[in-house]
Amino acid sequence: MSNTKFILGVYEDEDILLSAITNIRTAGVKIHEVYSPFPVHGIDDVLGYKRSKLSIVAFLFGVLGTSLALTMQIGMMGVDWPMIIGGKDFIPYPSFVPVIFELTVLLAAYGMCFTFFIVSDLKPWAKPRIFDLRITDDKHVMAIDLDQNKIDVAKIDQILKDNGASEVNKKTFDEA
Amino acid sequence: MTTVEEKYDFSAKAKKNLLITIGIGIALTVLGIVLMSTGGHHEEAAHEGEHAFSWINRLGVDIWINNIYFTGIAIVGVFFFALQYAAQAGWSAGIKRIPLAFGSWLPIAGILMLVSFFVFGHDLFHWTHHGLYDTTSHEFDSIINAKKAYFFWPLSEHPSTPVFFIARMLFFFGLWYYLFTKLRKLAFQEDLEGGTASWYNMRKLSAVFLIIFAVTSSIAAWDWVMSIDTHWFSTMFGWYVFASWWVTTLALITFITIHLKEKGLLSIVNENHLHDIGKFVFAFSVFWTYIWFSQFLLIYYANIPEETIYFVERWNNDQYGIIFFVNLFLNFVLPFLLLMPRDAKRHTAILKVVTPIVIFGHWIDFYLMITPGTLKENGGYGLVEFGTMLIYGGAFLYVVLNSLSKAPLFAKNDPMLDESLHHHVQ
């Protein structure tokens, strides 16, 4: 559809990166994403990311699993084909607990995983945007989307360099 | 690293409040006893061949519940401390002194338990009745007779004094207290000398303690709690008692941490540390439920009479049936749902509600382990139960807070302190 242009600031050290993010954001530059080879503590906070709602999804899928397990077992054991097993009631709730637990965990886990895949647009035929191969090795890369920023390119370059970037690169993705 | 040494001031006001709590407890207990002995229980007394029920039995049972409950908190406090060293945990550096102080209750707990065994043991434990081992007696019980060596060795031929049982009790308390004092000595030595030598010594000693505790805590649970229902047994029981003690202790550590933070102390403990200890309370409430249910489901499903009797006495019972469900509600449903959101563990508001619920809930759990087996239909819940709980709780907190005020609140030379200061959880 269009070309997306990015300016990439390459950082060597996570402490410099964290202070750079704060300074760059206060200068009014919008950051598209920061890529790093390992989890950096506190990076969500300085990037201003809101907490993920994935845990709510997990809870809801868990509740779905609980209800499904209850409905299934009551339906099978109590309604469809009642049998006397070990002198218990037709609907012996304590015996249902292991199945309730398993289905709750199963649906919460799978529901959360697939929601994450869909929200993150992860699919087998997805074409990944690789900003810089070194983000899997030893460099942190801050990507700034030029379409989202009205600031002059040269000025963004300067801000990045002032805040400790070891390199500033440009990258364009042709997207169909 | 700028950390100022902090000390807890056990103020005269706090002391007075705890003494008043103990006073109210004594008043309620006495009132409960007076009401009971003037109440309607006289007529029911003395069926043939049975002991007459009197308020002394009920008082003895309540004292025994508190003995078990608070001994557990004391020794599991030391267990928490040792665990941090054995696991080389860094996050907990700021709060480790709180569970360490719980151990100061151990010598008192040991004396109380020994004395109350001699005073109330005969009412509490069915196996203390001599007729069970006498083939000529109508009370003779071949099952218990086969187990007599566990209590009476080396006097099993003529069971009179439970030597082995008392020896185990003395040995456990002695060993626990010895290891606790050694750990505490090393901890204070670190304050004076610095360096990492004390930390390495504590780690070694902690590993030894954990192995000893794994065995002794299980045997203690069989001896002091499970042997009440002498015919009945459960291979899960040591774990079950430990799980209950463990989650109570975690909740109490959390509660005291919040209390100290509200007093402006423990400046190095922030919401990240609270989040972790809150996760502990949440996770081990679920763990307790898991152990509880694992014990319950097998007995329920297999439906063997000598096993199901335990739950018949507790669940299919007008007196205890309600408490059976209260127990599950307080110790599983409430902490599970209330502590699930992330913010509930990071802010004090919900933790301050849930931790007392868990602490009280597990008292109920021990009540359910001990009362139905000892008092049967004569059991109840009222002023005596509440009163003895207040006496023990007040005394326990008095001893623990007094011990806490004797030393700095956190170890300034702890090699893990720096890691704890930078602790951050998502």
Interface residues (C-beta under 8 A of the other chain):
Chain A: H41 G42 D44 R51 S55 F59 G86 G87 K88 P94 S95 V97 P98
Chain B: F293 F296 L297 Y300 Y301 N303 M340 P341 R342 H424 Q426
